[in-house]
Amino acid sequence: MKPQELRELSEDELVRRESELKDQLLKLRFQHAQGQLENAAKMKTIRRDIARIRTILVEMKTKTE
């Protein structure tokens, strides 16, 4: 997901999206532990998306202060 797309979302939507990505990452970790994960690069992509969302949330909070 591109940072510009994320910046267009509201704070609530970003928090919800972060929660959904964390759930997906947890499921992928279980699949990886069981040897059922087909695309290991997906975990890396999701972790980066979570980091992007967290960065944008911090930027939003610093702008309001």
mmCIF file as Biopython writes it, N, C-alpha, C and O atoms, coordinates in Angstrom:
data_model
#
loop_
_atom_site.group_PDB
_atom_site.id
_atom_site.type_symbol
_atom_site.label_atom_id
_atom_site.label_alt_id
_atom_site.label_comp_id
_atom_site.label_asym_id
_atom_site.label_entity_id
_atom_site.label_seq_id
_atom_site.pdbx_PDB_ins_code
_atom_site.Cartn_x
_atom_site.Cartn_y
_atom_site.Cartn_z
_atom_site.occupancy
_atom_site.B_iso_or_equiv
_atom_site.auth_seq_id
_atom_site.auth_asym_id
_atom_site.pdbx_PDB_model_num
ATOM 1   N N  . MET A ? 1  ? 0.847  -1.174  0.000  1.0 0.0 1  A 1 
ATOM 2   C CA . MET A ? 1  ? 0.000  0.000   0.000  1.0 0.0 1  A 1 
ATOM 3   C C  . MET A ? 1  ? 0.890  1.234   0.000  1.0 0.0 1  A 1 
ATOM 4   O O  . MET A ? 1  ? 1.879  1.298   0.730  1.0 0.0 1  A 1 
ATOM 5   N N  . LYS A ? 2  ? 0.540  2.187   -0.804 1.0 0.0 2  A 1 
ATOM 6   C CA . LYS A ? 2  ? 1.358  3.385   -0.934 1.0 0.0 2  A 1 
ATOM 7   C C  . LYS A ? 2  ? 1.064  4.368   0.194  1.0 0.0 2  A 1 
ATOM 8   O O  . LYS A ? 2  ? -0.076 4.472   0.647  1.0 0.0 2  A 1 
ATOM 9   N N  . PRO A ? 3  ? 2.093  5.092   0.651  1.0 0.0 3  A 1 
ATOM 10  C CA . PRO A ? 3  ? 1.898  6.061   1.731  1.0 0.0 3  A 1 
ATOM 11  C C  . PRO A ? 3  ? 0.878  7.147   1.391  1.0 0.0 3  A 1 
ATOM 12  O O  . PRO A ? 3  ? 0.142  7.604   2.266  1.0 0.0 3  A 1 
ATOM 13  N N  . GLN A ? 4  ? 0.832  7.553   0.147  1.0 0.0 4  A 1 
ATOM 14  C CA . GLN A ? 4  ? -0.110 8.604   -0.254 1.0 0.0 4  A 1 
ATOM 15  C C  . GLN A ? 4  ? -1.549 8.123   -0.064 1.0 0.0 4  A 1 
ATOM 16  O O  . GLN A ? 4  ? -2.409 8.890   0.368  1.0 0.0 4  A 1 
ATOM 17  N N  . GLU A ? 5  ? -1.806 6.874   -0.383 1.0 0.0 5  A 1 
ATOM 18  C CA . GLU A ? 5  ? -3.153 6.312   -0.188 1.0 0.0 5  A 1 
ATOM 19  C C  . GLU A ? 5  ? -3.512 6.290   1.289  1.0 0.0 5  A 1 
ATOM 20  O O  . GLU A ? 5  ? -4.654 6.559   1.663  1.0 0.0 5  A 1 
ATOM 21  N N  . LEU A ? 6  ? -2.535 5.971   2.123  1.0 0.0 6  A 1 
ATOM 22  C CA . LEU A ? 6  ? -2.792 5.910   3.560  1.0 0.0 6  A 1 
ATOM 23  C C  . LEU A ? 6  ? -3.039 7.295   4.153  1.0 0.0 6  A 1 
ATOM 24  O O  . LEU A ? 6  ? -3.855 7.450   5.061  1.0 0.0 6  A 1 
ATOM 25  N N  . ARG A ? 7  ? -2.338 8.294   3.640  1.0 0.0 7  A 1 
ATOM 26  C CA . ARG A ? 7  ? -2.504 9.655   4.160  1.0 0.0 7  A 1 
ATOM 27  C C  . ARG A ? 7  ? -3.898 10.218  3.882  1.0 0.0 7  A 1 
ATOM 28  O O  . ARG A ? 7  ? -4.350 11.133  4.569  1.0 0.0 7  A 1 
ATOM 29  N N  . GLU A ? 8  ? -4.563 9.676   2.889  1.0 0.0 8  A 1 
ATOM 30  C CA . GLU A ? 8  ? -5.908 10.130  2.553  1.0 0.0 8  A 1 
ATOM 31  C C  . GLU A ? 8  ? -6.969 9.568   3.497  1.0 0.0 8  A 1 
ATOM 32  O O  . GLU A ? 8  ? -8.094 10.066  3.531  1.0 0.0 8  A 1 
ATOM 33  N N  . LEU A ? 9  ? -6.616 8.535   4.264  1.0 0.0 9  A 1 
ATOM 34  C CA . LEU A ? 9  ? -7.569 7.906   5.175  1.0 0.0 9  A 1 
ATOM 35  C C  . LEU A ? 9  ? -7.633 8.667   6.498  1.0 0.0 9  A 1 
ATOM 36  O O  . LEU A ? 9  ? -6.698 9.378   6.864  1.0 0.0 9  A 1 
ATOM 37  N N  . SER A ? 10 ? -8.739 8.507   7.201  1.0 0.0 10 A 1 
ATOM 38  C CA . SER A ? 10 ? -8.877 9.143   8.512  1.0 0.0 10 A 1 
ATOM 39  C C  . SER A ? 10 ? -8.118 8.331   9.560  1.0 0.0 10 A 1 
ATOM 40  O O  . SER A ? 10 ? -7.675 7.212   9.301  1.0 0.0 10 A 1 
ATOM 41  N N  . GLU A ? 11 ? -7.982 8.913   10.730 1.0 0.0 11 A 1 
ATOM 42  C CA . GLU A ? 11 ? -7.251 8.255   11.809 1.0 0.0 11 A 1 
ATOM 43  C C  . GLU A ? 11 ? -7.930 6.945   12.226 1.0 0.0 11 A 1 
ATOM 44  O O  . GLU A ? 11 ? -7.261 5.939   12.461 1.0 0.0 11 A 1 
ATOM 45  N N  . ASP A ? 12 ? -9.258 6.967   12.314 1.0 0.0 12 A 1 
ATOM 46  C CA . ASP A ? 12 ? -9.996 5.760   12.688 1.0 0.0 12 A 1 
ATOM 47  C C  . ASP A ? 12 ? -9.814 4.647   11.665 1.0 0.0 12 A 1 
ATOM 48  O O  . ASP A ? 12 ? -9.653 3.481   12.027 1.0 0.0 12 A 1 
ATOM 49  N N  . GLU A ? 13 ? -9.839 5.010   10.386 1.0 0.0 13 A 1 
ATOM 50  C CA . GLU A ? 13 ? -9.655 4.015   9.336  1.0 0.0 13 A 1 
ATOM 51  C C  . GLU A ? 13 ? -8.252 3.426   9.386  1.0 0.0 13 A 1 
ATOM 52  O O  . GLU A ? 13 ? -8.069 2.231   9.156  1.0 0.0 13 A 1 
ATOM 53  N N  . LEU A ? 14 ? -7.257 4.266   9.689  1.0 0.0 14 A 1 
ATOM 54  C CA . LEU A ? 14 ? -5.886 3.773   9.788  1.0 0.0 14 A 1 
ATOM 55  C C  . LEU A ? 14 ? -5.726 2.798   10.949 1.0 0.0 14 A 1 
ATOM 56  O O  . LEU A ? 14 ? -5.057 1.773   10.824 1.0 0.0 14 A 1 
ATOM 57  N N  . VAL A ? 15 ? -6.342 3.125   12.072 1.0 0.0 15 A 1 
ATOM 58  C CA . VAL A ? 15 ? -6.268 2.235   13.233 1.0 0.0 15 A 1 
ATOM 59  C C  . VAL A ? 15 ? -6.942 0.905   12.915 1.0 0.0 15 A 1 
ATOM 60  O O  . VAL A ? 15 ? -6.429 -0.153  13.277 1.0 0.0 15 A 1 
ATOM 61  N N  . ARG A ? 16 ? -8.080 0.953   12.244 1.0 0.0 16 A 1 
ATOM 62  C CA . ARG A ? 16 ? -8.795 -0.265  11.868 1.0 0.0 16 A 1 
ATOM 63  C C  . ARG A ? 16 ? -7.970 -1.090  10.882 1.0 0.0 16 A 1 
ATOM 64  O O  . ARG A ? 16 ? -7.889 -2.312  11.004 1.0 0.0 16 A 1 
ATOM 65  N N  . ARG A ? 17 ? -7.363 -0.425  9.915  1.0 0.0 17 A 1 
ATOM 66  C CA . ARG A ? 17 ? -6.543 -1.117  8.922  1.0 0.0 17 A 1 
ATOM 67  C C  . ARG A ? 17 ? -5.325 -1.759  9.596  1.0 0.0 17 A 1 
ATOM 68  O O  . ARG A ? 17 ? -4.932 -2.871  9.242  1.0 0.0 17 A 1 
ATOM 69  N N  . GLU A ? 18 ? -4.729 -1.055  10.569 1.0 0.0 18 A 1 
ATOM 70  C CA . GLU A ? 18 ? -3.591 -1.603  11.298 1.0 0.0 18 A 1 
ATOM 71  C C  . GLU A ? 18 ? -4.000 -2.872  12.053 1.0 0.0 18 A 1 
ATOM 72  O O  . GLU A ? 18 ? -3.267 -3.861  12.060 1.0 0.0 18 A 1 
ATOM 73  N N  . SER A ? 19 ? -5.153 -2.835  12.673 1.0 0.0 19 A 1 
ATOM 74  C CA . SER A ? 19 ? -5.651 -3.995  13.405 1.0 0.0 19 A 1 
ATOM 75  C C  . SER A ? 19 ? -5.876 -5.179  12.466 1.0 0.0 19 A 1 
ATOM 76  O O  . SER A ? 19 ? -5.531 -6.312  12.803 1.0 0.0 19 A 1 
ATOM 77  N N  . GLU A ? 20 ? -6.445 -4.927  11.307 1.0 0.0 20 A 1 
ATOM 78  C CA . GLU A ? 20 ? -6.677 -5.993  10.336 1.0 0.0 20 A 1 
ATOM 79  C C  . GLU A ? 20 ? -5.359 -6.601  9.866  1.0 0.0 20 A 1 
ATOM 80  O O  . GLU A ? 20 ? -5.246 -7.817  9.717  1.0 0.0 20 A 1 
ATOM 81  N N  . LEU A ? 21 ? -4.366 -5.749  9.636  1.0 0.0 21 A 1 
ATOM 82  C CA . LEU A ? 21 ? -3.072 -6.247  9.184  1.0 0.0 21 A 1 
ATOM 83  C C  . LEU A ? 21 ? -2.375 -7.067  10.266 1.0 0.0 21 A 1 
ATOM 84  O O  . LEU A ? 21 ? -1.704 -8.055  9.968  1.0 0.0 21 A 1 
ATOM 85  N N  . LYS A ? 22 ? -2.534 -6.654  11.517 1.0 0.0 22 A 1 
ATOM 86  C CA . LYS A ? 22 ? -1.951 -7.430  12.613 1.0 0.0 22 A 1 
ATOM 87  C C  . LYS A ? 22 ? -2.579 -8.813  12.685 1.0 0.0 22 A 1 
ATOM 88  O O  . LYS A ? 22 ? -1.881 -9.799  12.920 1.0 0.0 22 A 1 
ATOM 89  N N  . ASP A ? 23 ? -3.888 -8.896  12.485 1.0 0.0 23 A 1 
ATOM 90  C CA . ASP A ? 23 ? -4.572 -10.186 12.469 1.0 0.0 23 A 1 
ATOM 91  C C  . ASP A ? 23 ? -4.062 -11.066 11.324 1.0 0.0 23 A 1 
ATOM 92  O O  . ASP A ? 23 ? -3.822 -12.259 11.507 1.0 0.0 23 A 1 
ATOM 93  N N  . GLN A ? 24 ? -3.901 -10.468 10.154 1.0 0.0 24 A 1 
ATOM 94  C CA . GLN A ? 24 ? -3.385 -11.214 9.006  1.0 0.0 24 A 1 
ATOM 95  C C  . GLN A ? 24 ? -1.982 -11.728 9.282  1.0 0.0 24 A 1 
ATOM 96  O O  . GLN A ? 24 ? -1.652 -12.866 8.949  1.0 0.0 24 A 1 
ATOM 97  N N  . LEU A ? 25 ? -1.151 -10.875 9.897  1.0 0.0 25 A 1 
ATOM 98  C CA . LEU A ? 25 ? 0.220  -11.259 10.190 1.0 0.0 25 A 1 
ATOM 99  C C  . LEU A ? 25 ? 0.259  -12.420 11.179 1.0 0.0 25 A 1 
ATOM 100 O O  . LEU A ? 25 ? 1.079  -13.328 11.043 1.0 0.0 25 A 1 
ATOM 101 N N  . LEU A ? 26 ? -0.616 -12.389 12.161 1.0 0.0 26 A 1 
ATOM 102 C CA . LEU A ? 26 ? -0.682 -13.477 13.133 1.0 0.0 26 A 1 
ATOM 103 C C  . LEU A ? 26 ? -1.039 -14.795 12.442 1.0 0.0 26 A 1 
ATOM 104 O O  . LEU A ? 26 ? -0.433 -15.831 12.715 1.0 0.0 26 A 1 
ATOM 105 N N  . LYS A ? 27 ? -2.022 -14.747 11.552 1.0 0.0 27 A 1 
ATOM 106 C CA . LYS A ? 27 ? -2.420 -15.952 10.821 1.0 0.0 27 A 1 
ATOM 107 C C  . LYS A ? 27 ? -1.281 -16.480 9.943  1.0 0.0 27 A 1 
ATOM 108 O O  . LYS A ? 27 ? -1.075 -17.689 9.833  1.0 0.0 27 A 1 
ATOM 109 N N  . LEU A ? 28 ? -0.542 -15.548 9.318  1.0 0.0 28 A 1 
ATOM 110 C CA . LEU A ? 28 ? 0.583  -15.960 8.481  1.0 0.0 28 A 1 
ATOM 111 C C  . LEU A ? 28 ? 1.694  -16.574 9.317  1.0 0.0 28 A 1 
ATOM 112 O O  . LEU A ? 28 ? 2.361  -17.509 8.874  1.0 0.0 28 A 1 
ATOM 113 N N  . ARG A ? 29 ? 1.898  -16.060 10.515 1.0 0.0 29 A 1 
ATOM 114 C CA . ARG A ? 29 ? 2.921  -16.642 11.395 1.0 0.0 29 A 1 
ATOM 115 C C  . ARG A ? 29 ? 2.562  -18.070 11.785 1.0 0.0 29 A 1 
ATOM 116 O O  . ARG A ? 29 ? 3.435  -18.937 11.836 1.0 0.0 29 A 1 
ATOM 117 N N  . PHE A ? 30 ? 1.299  -18.318 12.057 1.0 0.0 30 A 1 
ATOM 118 C CA . PHE A ? 30 ? 0.865  -19.677 12.365 1.0 0.0 30 A 1 
ATOM 119 C C  . PHE A ? 30 ? 1.075  -20.595 11.169 1.0 0.0 30 A 1 
ATOM 120 O O  . PHE A ? 30 ? 1.550  -21.721 11.318 1.0 0.0 30 A 1 
ATOM 121 N N  . GLN A ? 31 ? 0.723  -20.114 9.989  1.0 0.0 31 A 1 
ATOM 122 C CA . GLN A ? 31 ? 0.920  -20.922 8.785  1.0 0.0 31 A 1 
ATOM 123 C C  . GLN A ? 31 ? 2.401  -21.214 8.574  1.0 0.0 31 A 1 
ATOM 124 O O  . GLN A ? 31 ? 2.773  -22.327 8.199  1.0 0.0 31 A 1 
ATOM 125 N N  . HIS A ? 32 ? 3.243  -20.213 8.816  1.0 0.0 32 A 1 
ATOM 126 C CA . HIS A ? 32 ? 4.684  -20.385 8.641  1.0 0.0 32 A 1 
ATOM 127 C C  . HIS A ? 32 ? 5.228  -21.427 9.626  1.0 0.0 32 A 1 
ATOM 128 O O  . HIS A ? 32 ? 6.051  -22.265 9.258  1.0 0.0 32 A 1 
ATOM 129 N N  . ALA A ? 33 ? 4.768  -21.368 10.863 1.0 0.0 33 A 1 
ATOM 130 C CA . ALA A ? 33 ? 5.217  -22.312 11.882 1.0 0.0 33 A 1 
ATOM 131 C C  . ALA A ? 33 ? 4.792  -23.746 11.545 1.0 0.0 33 A 1 
ATOM 132 O O  . ALA A ? 33 ? 5.493  -24.702 11.879 1.0 0.0 33 A 1 
ATOM 133 N N  . GLN A ? 34 ? 3.664  -23.884 10.895 1.0 0.0 34 A 1 
ATOM 134 C CA . GLN A ? 34 ? 3.163  -25.209 10.531 1.0 0.0 34 A 1 
ATOM 135 C C  . GLN A ? 34 ? 3.703  -25.686 9.183  1.0 0.0 34 A 1 
ATOM 136 O O  . GLN A ? 34 ? 3.459  -26.825 8.784  1.0 0.0 34 A 1 
ATOM 137 N N  . GLY A ? 35 ? 4.427  -24.827 8.489  1.0 0.0 35 A 1 
ATOM 138 C CA . GLY A ? 35 ? 4.983  -25.188 7.199  1.0 0.0 35 A 1 
ATOM 139 C C  . GLY A ? 35 ? 3.982  -25.098 6.069  1.0 0.0 35 A 1 
ATOM 140 O O  . GLY A ? 35 ? 4.192  -25.701 5.017  1.0 0.0 35 A 1 
ATOM 141 N N  . GLN A ? 36 ? 2.904  -24.365 6.255  1.0 0.0 36 A 1 
ATOM 142 C CA . GLN A ? 36 ? 1.866  -24.263 5.237  1.0 0.0 36 A 1 
ATOM 143 C C  . GLN A ? 36 ? 1.919  -22.957 4.446  1.0 0.0 36 A 1 
ATOM 144 O O  . GLN A ? 36 ? 1.124  -22.759 3.528  1.0 0.0 36 A 1 
ATOM 145 N N  . LEU A ? 37 ? 2.839  -22.074 4.790  1.0 0.0 37 A 1 
ATOM 146 C CA . LEU A ? 37 ? 2.893  -20.765 4.139  1.0 0.0 37 A 1 
ATOM 147 C C  . LEU A ? 37 ? 3.533  -20.894 2.764  1.0 0.0 37 A 1 
ATOM 148 O O  . LEU A ? 37 ? 4.651  -21.393 2.637  1.0 0.0 37 A 1 
ATOM 149 N N  . GLU A ? 38 ? 2.822  -20.445 1.738  1.0 0.0 38 A 1 
ATOM 150 C CA . GLU A ? 38 ? 3.329  -20.537 0.376  1.0 0.0 38 A 1 
ATOM 151 C C  . GLU A ? 38 ? 4.150  -19.313 -0.020 1.0 0.0 38 A 1 
ATOM 152 O O  . GLU A ? 38 ? 5.137  -19.433 -0.746 1.0 0.0 38 A 1 
ATOM 153 N N  . ASN A ? 39 ? 3.744  -18.144 0.454  1.0 0.0 39 A 1 
ATOM 154 C CA . ASN A ? 39 ? 4.406  -16.908 0.052  1.0 0.0 39 A 1 
ATOM 155 C C  . ASN A ? 39 ? 4.952  -16.197 1.299  1.0 0.0 39 A 1 
ATOM 156 O O  . ASN A ? 39 ? 4.237  -15.430 1.945  1.0 0.0 39 A 1 
ATOM 157 N N  . ALA A ? 40 ? 6.203  -16.452 1.624  1.0 0.0 40 A 1 
ATOM 158 C CA . ALA A ? 40 ? 6.811  -15.872 2.823  1.0 0.0 40 A 1 
ATOM 159 C C  . ALA A ? 40 ? 7.027  -14.366 2.678  1.0 0.0 40 A 1 
ATOM 160 O O  . ALA A ? 40 ? 7.121  -13.661 3.683  1.0 0.0 40 A 1 
ATOM 161 N N  . ALA A ? 41 ? 7.105  -13.872 1.466  1.0 0.0 41 A 1 
ATOM 162 C CA . ALA A ? 41 ? 7.310  -12.439 1.243  1.0 0.0 41 A 1 
ATOM 163 C C  . ALA A ? 41 ? 6.096  -11.622 1.684  1.0 0.0 41 A 1 
ATOM 164 O O  . ALA A ? 41 ? 6.213  -10.424 1.939  1.0 0.0 41 A 1 
ATOM 165 N N  . LYS A ? 42 ? 4.949  -12.259 1.773  1.0 0.0 42 A 1 
ATOM 166 C CA . LYS A ? 42 ? 3.726  -11.570 2.207  1.0 0.0 42 A 1 
ATOM 167 C C  . LYS A ? 42 ? 3.877  -11.059 3.638  1.0 0.0 42 A 1 
ATOM 168 O O  . LYS A ? 42 ? 3.356  -9.994  3.969  1.0 0.0 42 A 1 
ATOM 169 N N  . MET A ? 43 ? 4.580  -11.803 4.487  1.0 0.0 43 A 1 
ATOM 170 C CA . MET A ? 43 ? 4.794  -11.370 5.866  1.0 0.0 43 A 1 
ATOM 171 C C  . MET A ? 43 ? 5.589  -10.063 5.895  1.0 0.0 43 A 1 
ATOM 172 O O  . MET A ? 43 ? 5.276  -9.157  6.668  1.0 0.0 43 A 1 
ATOM 173 N N  . LYS A ? 44 ? 6.596  -9.974  5.066  1.0 0.0 44 A 1 
ATOM 174 C CA . LYS A ? 44 ? 7.425  -8.771  4.997  1.0 0.0 44 A 1 
ATOM 175 C C  . LYS A ? 44 ? 6.607  -7.571  4.527  1.0 0.0 44 A 1 
ATOM 176 O O  . LYS A ? 44 ? 6.741  -6.470  5.061  1.0 0.0 44 A 1 
ATOM 177 N N  . THR A ? 45 ? 5.769  -7.791  3.534  1.0 0.0 45 A 1 
ATOM 178 C CA . THR A ? 45 ? 4.925  -6.728  3.000  1.0 0.0 45 A 1 
ATOM 179 C C  . THR A ? 45 ? 3.959  -6.211  4.063  1.0 0.0 45 A 1 
ATOM 180 O O  . THR A ? 45 ? 3.763  -5.003  4.192  1.0 0.0 45 A 1 
ATOM 181 N N  . ILE A ? 46 ? 3.363  -7.112  4.814  1.0 0.0 46 A 1 
ATOM 182 C CA . ILE A ? 46 ? 2.401  -6.713  5.843  1.0 0.0 46 A 1 
ATOM 183 C C  . ILE A ? 46 ? 3.107  -5.960  6.960  1.0 0.0 46 A 1 
ATOM 184 O O  . ILE A ? 46 ? 2.587  -4.961  7.456  1.0 0.0 46 A 1 
ATOM 185 N N  . ARG A ? 47 ? 4.292  -6.427  7.366  1.0 0.0 47 A 1 
ATOM 186 C CA . ARG A ? 47 ? 5.037  -5.711  8.406  1.0 0.0 47 A 1 
ATOM 187 C C  . ARG A ? 47 ? 5.375  -4.290  7.960  1.0 0.0 47 A 1 
ATOM 188 O O  . ARG A ? 47 ? 5.303  -3.356  8.759  1.0 0.0 47 A 1 
ATOM 189 N N  . ARG A ? 48 ? 5.735  -4.124  6.713  1.0 0.0 48 A 1 
ATOM 190 C CA . ARG A ? 48 ? 6.049  -2.782  6.197  1.0 0.0 48 A 1 
ATOM 191 C C  . ARG A ? 48 ? 4.809  -1.893  6.151  1.0 0.0 48 A 1 
ATOM 192 O O  . ARG A ? 48 ? 4.882  -0.702  6.454  1.0 0.0 48 A 1 
ATOM 193 N N  . ASP A ? 49 ? 3.676  -2.472  5.774  1.0 0.0 49 A 1 
ATOM 194 C CA . ASP A ? 49 ? 2.429  -1.703  5.757  1.0 0.0 49 A 1 
ATOM 195 C C  . ASP A ? 49 ? 2.056  -1.245  7.162  1.0 0.0 49 A 1 
ATOM 196 O O  . ASP A ? 49 ? 1.602  -0.117  7.350  1.0 0.0 49 A 1 
ATOM 197 N N  . ILE A ? 50 ? 2.247  -2.116  8.145  1.0 0.0 50 A 1 
ATOM 198 C CA . ILE A ? 50 ? 1.968  -1.735  9.537  1.0 0.0 50 A 1 
ATOM 199 C C  . ILE A ? 50 ? 2.877  -0.592  9.956  1.0 0.0 50 A 1 
ATOM 200 O O  . ILE A ? 50 ? 2.428  0.354   10.604 1.0 0.0 50 A 1 
ATOM 201 N N  . ALA A ? 51 ? 4.146  -0.670  9.593  1.0 0.0 51 A 1 
ATOM 202 C CA . ALA A ? 51 ? 5.090  0.394   9.934  1.0 0.0 51 A 1 
ATOM 203 C C  . ALA A ? 51 ? 4.702  1.710   9.267  1.0 0.0 51 A 1 
ATOM 204 O O  . ALA A ? 51 ? 4.808  2.771   9.881  1.0 0.0 51 A 1 
ATOM 205 N N  . ARG A ? 52 ? 4.256  1.647   8.022  1.0 0.0 52 A 1 
ATOM 206 C CA . ARG A ? 52 ? 3.816  2.864   7.323  1.0 0.0 52 A 1 
ATOM 207 C C  . ARG A ? 52 ? 2.623  3.501   8.031  1.0 0.0 52 A 1 
ATOM 208 O O  . ARG A ? 52 ? 2.568  4.716   8.220  1.0 0.0 52 A 1 
ATOM 209 N N  . ILE A ? 53 ? 1.683  2.664   8.412  1.0 0.0 53 A 1 
ATOM 210 C CA . ILE A ? 53 ? 0.495  3.176   9.098  1.0 0.0 53 A 1 
ATOM 211 C C  . ILE A ? 53 ? 0.881  3.826   10.415 1.0 0.0 53 A 1 
ATOM 212 O O  . ILE A ? 53 ? 0.396  4.910   10.738 1.0 0.0 53 A 1 
ATOM 213 N N  . ARG A ? 54 ? 1.753  3.170   11.181 1.0 0.0 54 A 1 
ATOM 214 C CA . ARG A ? 54 ? 2.175  3.740   12.460 1.0 0.0 54 A 1 
ATOM 215 C C  . ARG A ? 54 ? 2.890  5.078   12.262 1.0 0.0 54 A 1 
ATOM 216 O O  . ARG A ? 54 ? 2.688  6.013   13.037 1.0 0.0 54 A 1 
ATOM 217 N N  . THR A ? 55 ? 3.719  5.166   11.234 1.0 0.0 55 A 1 
ATOM 218 C CA . THR A ? 55 ? 4.427  6.408   10.941 1.0 0.0 55 A 1 
ATOM 219 C C  . THR A ? 55 ? 3.450  7.526   10.611 1.0 0.0 55 A 1 
ATOM 220 O O  . THR A ? 55 ? 3.603  8.646   11.097 1.0 0.0 55 A 1 
ATOM 221 N N  . ILE A ? 56 ? 2.466  7.237   9.803  1.0 0.0 56 A 1 
ATOM 222 C CA . ILE A ? 56 ? 1.487  8.246   9.416  1.0 0.0 56 A 1 
ATOM 223 C C  . ILE A ? 56 ? 0.642  8.663   10.612 1.0 0.0 56 A 1 
ATOM 224 O O  . ILE A ? 56 ? 0.298  9.837   10.744 1.0 0.0 56 A 1 
ATOM 225 N N  . LEU A ? 57 ? 0.304  7.716   11.486 1.0 0.0 57 A 1 
ATOM 226 C CA . LEU A ? 57 ? -0.454 8.067   12.695 1.0 0.0 57 A 1 
ATOM 227 C C  . LEU A ? 57 ? 0.355  9.007   13.586 1.0 0.0 57 A 1 
ATOM 228 O O  . LEU A ? 57 ? -0.199 9.945   14.160 1.0 0.0 57 A 1 
ATOM 229 N N  . VAL A ? 58 ? 1.657  8.764   13.705 1.0 0.0 58 A 1 
ATOM 230 C CA . VAL A ? 58 ? 2.511  9.657   14.505 1.0 0.0 58 A 1 
ATOM 231 C C  . VAL A ? 58 ? 2.578  11.031  13.853 1.0 0.0 58 A 1 
ATOM 232 O O  . VAL A ? 58 ? 2.533  12.045  14.550 1.0 0.0 58 A 1 
ATOM 233 N N  . GLU A ? 59 ? 2.683  11.081  12.542 1.0 0.0 59 A 1 
ATOM 234 C CA . GLU A ? 59 ? 2.707  12.367  11.831 1.0 0.0 59 A 1 
ATOM 235 C C  . GLU A ? 59 ? 1.411  13.139  12.083 1.0 0.0 59 A 1 
ATOM 236 O O  . GLU A ? 59 ? 1.436  14.352  12.292 1.0 0.0 59 A 1 
ATOM 237 N N  . MET A ? 60 ? 0.283  12.434  12.063 1.0 0.0 60 A 1 
ATOM 238 C CA . MET A ? 60 ? -1.004 13.097  12.294 1.0 0.0 60 A 1 
ATOM 239 C C  . MET A ? 60 ? -1.065 13.665  13.708 1.0 0.0 60 A 1 
ATOM 240 O O  . MET A ? 60 ? -1.566 14.771  13.910 1.0 0.0 60 A 1 
ATOM 241 N N  . LYS A ? 61 ? -0.561 12.919  14.683 1.0 0.0 61 A 1 
ATOM 242 C CA . LYS A ? 61 ? -0.601 13.380  16.060 1.0 0.0 61 A 1 
ATOM 243 C C  . LYS A ? 61 ? 0.316  14.576  16.288 1.0 0.0 61 A 1 
ATOM 244 O O  . LYS A ? 61 ? -0.016 15.473  17.063 1.0 0.0 61 A 1 
ATOM 245 N N  . THR A ? 62 ? 1.453  14.594  15.628 1.0 0.0 62 A 1 
ATOM 246 C CA . THR A ? 62 ? 2.364  15.720  15.815 1.0 0.0 62 A 1 
ATOM 247 C C  . THR A ? 62 ? 1.857  16.982  15.124 1.0 0.0 62 A 1 
ATOM 248 O O  . THR A ? 62 ? 2.163  18.091  15.560 1.0 0.0 62 A 1 
ATOM 249 N N  . LYS A ? 63 ? 1.095  16.825  14.063 1.0 0.0 63 A 1 
ATOM 250 C CA . LYS A ? 63 ? 0.520  17.992  13.384 1.0 0.0 63 A 1 
ATOM 251 C C  . LYS A ? 63 ? -0.552 18.654  14.235 1.0 0.0 63 A 1 
ATOM 252 O O  . LYS A ? 63 ? -0.700 19.876  14.210 1.0 0.0 63 A 1 
ATOM 253 N N  . THR A ? 64 ? -1.293 17.861  14.981 1.0 0.0 64 A 1 
ATOM 254 C CA . THR A ? 64 ? -2.372 18.428  15.798 1.0 0.0 64 A 1 
ATOM 255 C C  . THR A ? 64 ? -1.852 19.062  17.086 1.0 0.0 64 A 1 
ATOM 256 O O  . THR A ? 64 ? -2.557 19.850  17.717 1.0 0.0 64 A 1 
ATOM 257 N N  . GLU A ? 65 ? -0.633 18.726  17.475 1.0 0.0 65 A 1 
ATOM 258 C CA . GLU A ? 65 ? -0.090 19.289  18.713 1.0 0.0 65 A 1 
ATOM 259 C C  . GLU A ? 65 ? 0.538  20.622  18.514 1.0 0.0 65 A 1 
ATOM 260 O O  . GLU A ? 65 ? 1.038  21.218  19.468 1.0 0.0 65 A 1 
#
